[in-house]
Amino acid sequence: MQWLKEWGAVATAILALSTMGGLILRQIKKLIKQHTAPLDALKKSLDSNNAATRAGLKYSIVRAHEDYTKAGKIGRLTLECVLDMHKQYQELGGNGFVEDLVADLRELPADLG
């Protein structure tokens, strides 16, 4: 009978430890969720800002293409700025939409005036 009492005590201890472990695990999950929520919000905000910046760069490249192809020439510094915008656009995840436009601008004669 003594062994039954000892096994009962062991079983009770195991049950108590597993219950405490479950409570601790729930608390850890709750803390992780509380701390990751602000990071998720920050990521969403950064993604939104990146999308807005990408759209602005795309618009600027399109406008430059319209203006300078109409003029038939482009200044060296202006082309350098467009190429930099294109690089930033690509780094922000931009697609190949502006590739042909940038290629057209590269082929324009330099405006020396």
C-alpha positions in Angstrom: 0.0 0.0 0.0 2.9 2.3 0.6 3.9 2.2 -3.0 0.4 3.2 -4.0 0.6 6.3 -1.7 4.0 7.2 -3.2 2.7 6.8 -6.8 -0.3 8.9 -5.9 2.0 11.6 -4.6 4.2 11.4 -7.8 1.1 11.6 -10.0 -0.2 14.6 -8.0 3.1 16.3 -8.4 3.2 15.6 -12.1 -0.3 16.9 -12.5 0.5 20.1 -10.5 3.7 20.7 -12.6 2.0 20.2 -15.9 -0.8 22.6 -14.8 1.7 25.2 -13.8 3.6 24.6 -17.0 0.4 25.2 -19.0 -0.2 28.4 -17.1 3.3 29.6 -17.6 3.2 28.8 -21.3 -0.1 30.8 -21.6 1.5 33.8 -19.9 4.6 33.6 -22.2 2.3 33.4 -25.3 0.4 36.4 -24.0 3.6 38.4 -23.4 4.9 37.6 -26.8 1.6 38.7 -28.4 1.7 42.0 -26.5 5.3 42.7 -27.5 4.9 41.7 -31.2 1.7 43.7 -31.8 3.6 47.0 -31.9 6.2 45.5 -34.2 3.5 44.3 -36.5 2.0 47.8 -36.5 5.4 49.3 -37.2 6.0 46.8 -40.1 2.6 47.7 -41.6 3.4 51.4 -41.4 6.9 50.9 -43.0 5.3 48.8 -45.7 2.8 51.5 -46.4 5.5 54.2 -46.5 7.6 52.1 -48.8 4.7 51.7 -51.2 4.0 55.4 -51.2 7.7 56.2 -51.8 7.8 53.6 -54.6 4.7 55.2 -56.2 6.2 58.7 -56.0 9.4 57.5 -57.6 7.5 55.8 -60.4 5.4 58.9 -61.0 8.6 61.0 -61.1 10.3 58.7 -63.6 7.1 58.7 -65.8 7.0 62.5 -65.7 10.7 62.8 -66.5 10.2 60.5 -69.5 7.2 62.5 -70.8 9.0 65.8 -70.4 12.4 64.9 -71.7 11.4 62.7 -74.6 9.1 65.6 -75.7 12.1 68.0 -75.4 14.3 65.5 -77.2 17.2 65.9 -74.8 18.1 65.5 -71.2 20.8 67.1 -69.0 23.5 64.9 -67.6 22.7 65.7 -64.0 19.0 65.2 -64.6 19.7 61.8 -66.1 21.8 60.9 -63.1 18.9 61.8 -60.8 16.5 59.7 -62.8 18.9 56.8 -62.7 19.2 57.2 -58.9 15.4 57.3 -58.6 15.2 54.1 -60.7 17.7 52.4 -58.4 15.7 53.4 -55.3 12.5 52.3 -57.0 14.0 48.8 -57.6 15.4 48.6 -54.1 11.9 49.3 -52.7 10.5 46.4 -54.7 9.5 48.2 -57.8 8.7 46.0 -60.8 10.0 46.4 -64.4 7.3 49.0 -65.3 9.8 51.8 -65.8 12.7 49.9 -67.4 11.8 50.9 -70.9 11.2 54.5 -69.9 14.7 54.7 -68.2 16.2 53.1 -71.3 14.6 55.7 -73.5 16.0 58.5 -71.3 19.5 57.0 -71.5 19.4 57.2 -75.3 18.4 60.9 -75.4 21.1 63.3 -76.4 22.7 65.4 -73.7 21.4 68.9 -73.1 24.5 71.0 -73.1 22.7 74.3 -72.8 
